[in-house]
């Protein structure tokens, strides 16, 4: 059963009421039985009785803190659990409870009060106690809501139910209640006003006593529903409750029509001058003299009287009305007439004052008991034993009994119970017990037993006490005394800290304070018993856990220290952990250091930080496993750790300042930024790290530390890592830095599986031979220098063959993803004897256009993936094997980006990338994997560079290649895209190995998904004098060669295939009128200022040169290229608006003089080539380009 706190006072009152209800009336009598002093053998005299009258009669009160708890108290005092039915009515309004009172009395049921929308807690408690079979709700949903009705179902015993008796209003509700509970032809019906309650308060108990229904009317009318119920009941008589102001005489007359006789004489009225005299009148008409019980209620409030009405009816007792502070004279007169044995006050002192209660006592007549036996004592009269008093049988009953034990005829203070345990002071004395009987309305009587002589005793069992409770600051410890024999009658306690008594700690329970943190606590219990020597026993010691904030310098001594919650060492505070200490933590009890932690173990006295579930130290602990509750030991903002020789198990360590050396760390280590004493220069050396955590964090993770050089990963001070590849990996994250002027060396020793990330900063990071990094690492100033036998390895995320699974999320068999290095702005990177594998590109990003990488040097290395160089001023790549990784094209029909071996983007000087000679790089793999992308790559003025395939390059992809110096294209070189020349280019093909320029699939499938695609840009853009093309194929481009102004280009023994314009020559008029490419201004527009000399060259697979070369400005160019061709022709353009005179000479005169006289006085003569393209014939060459098979993708050409 649930116990509601609100019922405490109610239950106390209910107990009193139950005791009182057992008696018809109570008179208090006192009887004293003295002991004969001459009797020493235990024999005594007969008891002698005396009587005395006491001032206060027995008056009980049934009350609560409000009308609802009062209704619960009245119910609890009068009804036992398991009642058949409980009636529930609205406690804010009276009609439903009034109508239900006689029904409840008739059925032996209580009435409990609720509000319209809630069941008060005291009523809930009483319903739970009663556990009724049924609950009947009195009134409609406006009185008791459907929500409350539904909630009541929880208190009905299975298979009971909740029903409702209701009507459209209070009148029809009273009719419905009556109809459900009373058969026709009743003897009496009581009629009361449904608009006011005073008359009904006294009448309801009378109706309940007679099992008569109560129906409600108005002052001047009988509601139709009540008329129908009266006719059904057909009563022999009707009693009107109240005067004519409550129910008019007209209504009283009308009521006679509904009696069985239809006689007005059968309708009577119970009334008075006021509600109090009406109450007295109703009582006088219904109850006889010497009524045993009278109930008193406030006549100005209805709830208490209505809750008591069923009880009063059931007890055949009246309810008389008083005010809060007075007893009306009419009531006092009626009380004297009734002469009750007992008075029950309904409600608290706010309803009926204490003064009124005292005045009521004068209306009770005292009587005397008819039987007053002397008590007898049972039990061994030995110190420590329990004596028991038998009061005998008193008459009349029930009777209230109290006890007083005496030693040598003198009352023993506090010995007022039926049983008494003998103490040392009783040894050798005579013990008696006196019984005082009280009953409401009776004179109190006291009788005394025959005396017993007491002897002494000794303890036979004194077990060591035990301490219960959580040993944590703020928690309460208590002593379990164990089972002593015989039991001590008194026990005193003394709590001690470290063997020293704690002042004031003398109770069975002790609340631990801050001074107890980490201390040894014991409790000493001293047992006492009458006639027994005091005996003390001390408990086993317990260690108090630490919890909360440490604000002053503290030392944790050797021994065990428990943390029950997170302990924080405050700023400017030092916690020292002494050698020999064992600190036990778990996931809810971390150790956070904002100040400083000092812990320096010795070989003979280790210091251990471990889990509270560590089986080594706590084998009996079973609440959880050590692995499932990982703690953290860490320095927070500005905190500092100075640890040496410690062991940390089942936890993780984090700090940013201080030193951790020579320690065994069986958990993850995290080194973070700090703003502490040393500005974040952590020392981490000569430790063994064996991470236990199952996350994807490395065994050591360094994050944003401003100076990492104190973390020893090489040399004699290096740390050692043990465990899986993940647990043996070392990570650098964020801006973990090497300061300027410092060098930081990383190597493969100490069991390190791989480095995940590298430190940055202005200082230098050096990687020793055999060092392995996994995934993408950031690099600023980096020197990675291995050897042929032991290279430095940069492996991809999924490259498990190098270092194993260091990420806990590697997909087996998934290679070549991501990048190896992320070069930061201004970085300087040197890679010698390195292996880069399992990646797509070497660099995630070298820099952007405005942040150029200072230098990248790569030599004697192997790169399996794309070497991508971007925005590097002058990179050096030599003696390096390059093998691009080709990814399968998902949708070739849409075109796929090629995966190249070498990608050069926005690099102004590529001459340090060796493609020929003893320092040349080598290329292996498929055509795509051996291709080179030149996107904005440059050969600066004054420099020479050769593109060649001798190192294995399949094709150069130029987008474009900018040539300011001299570019040589070796035999067999293939360039897809555009070469833009402002310097000089020499294409030096041979009969067997021509140079290929343009689009198409020359060089093999480079992964673009397009075999003979045409490019919209020219294959070659040439400006300047002296560029030559020999044994060159221009193919699959809109323009084969675009010649800028004032250029001289020679093309020999070559071929143009699938070019809309084989040769496009810019004239001086390509810009504004009068502007030349090489001159600021001209007085007129010349037709050409460049010359292209073409010898032994074949144009297209069909037709002559006129269809494939832009000669639209040349007149009469026809003929067979194998025969003679015109060397010159007159310029003719019908659209020309300027006069132009041309002097055409023989073959030896390729130039013309142009005279311009527009707008000036004297004509100006300017010498220009007459024709832009001179088609010449040379002796038949050994190479006939027309026989080279080149597919033309354009249908119909």
Secondary structure, 3 states (H helix, E strand, C coil): CCCCHHHHHHHHHHHHHHHHHCCCCCEEECCCCCCCCCCCCCCCCCCCCEECCCCCCCEEEECCCCHHHHHHHHHHHHCCCCCCEEEEEECCCCHHHHHHHHHHHHCCCCEEEECCCCCCHHHHHHHHHHCCCEEEEECCCCCCCHHHHHHHHHHCCCCCEEEEECCCCHHHHHHHHHHHHCCCCCCEEEEEECCCCHHHHHHHHHHHHCCCEEEEECCCCCCHHHHHHHHHHCECEEEEECCCCCCCHHHHHHHHHHECCCCHHHEEEECCCCHHHHHHHHHHHHCCCCCCEEEEEECCCCHHHHHHHHHHHHCCCCEEEECCCCCCHHHHHHHHHHCCCEEEEECCCCCCCHHHHHHHHHHCCCECCCECCCCEEECCCECCCEEEEECCCCECCCCEEEEEEEECCEECCCCCCCEEECCHHHCCCEEEEEEEEECCCEEEEEEECCCEECECCCCCECCCCEEECCCECCCEEEEECCCCECCCCEEEEEEEECCEECCCCCCCEEECCHHHCCCEEEEEEEEEECCEEEEEEECCCEECEEEEEECCCEEECCEEEEEEEEEEECCCCEEEECCCEEEEEECCECEEECCEEEEECCCCCCCEEEECCCCCCCCCCCCCCHHHCCEEEEECCCCEEEEECCEEECEEEEECCEEEECCEEECCEEECCCCCCCCCCCEEECCEECCCCCCCCCCEEEECCCCCCCECCCCCCCCEECCCCCCCCEEEECCCECCCCCEEEECCCCCCCCEECCCECCCEEEECCCCEEECCEEEEEEEEECCCCCCEEEECCCCCCCCCCCCCCCCCCCCCCCEEEEEEEEEEEEEECEEEECCCEEECCCCCCCCCECEEEEECCEEECEEEEECECCCEEECCEEECCCCCCCCHHHCCCCCCCEEEECCCCCCCECCCCCCCCEECCCCHHHCEEEECEEECCCCEEEECCCCCCCCEEEEEEEECCEEEECCCCEEEEEEEECCEEEEECCCCCCEEEECCCCCCCCCCCCCCCCECCCCEEECCEEEEEECEEEEEEEEEEEECCCCEEEEECCEEEEEEEEEEECCHHHCCCCCCCCCCCCCCCCCCCCEEEEECCEECCCCCHHHHCCCCCECCCCCCCCCCCCCCCCECCCCCCCCCCCCCCCCCCCEEEEEECCCCCCCEEEEEECCCEEEECCCCCCCCHHHCCCCCCCCCC
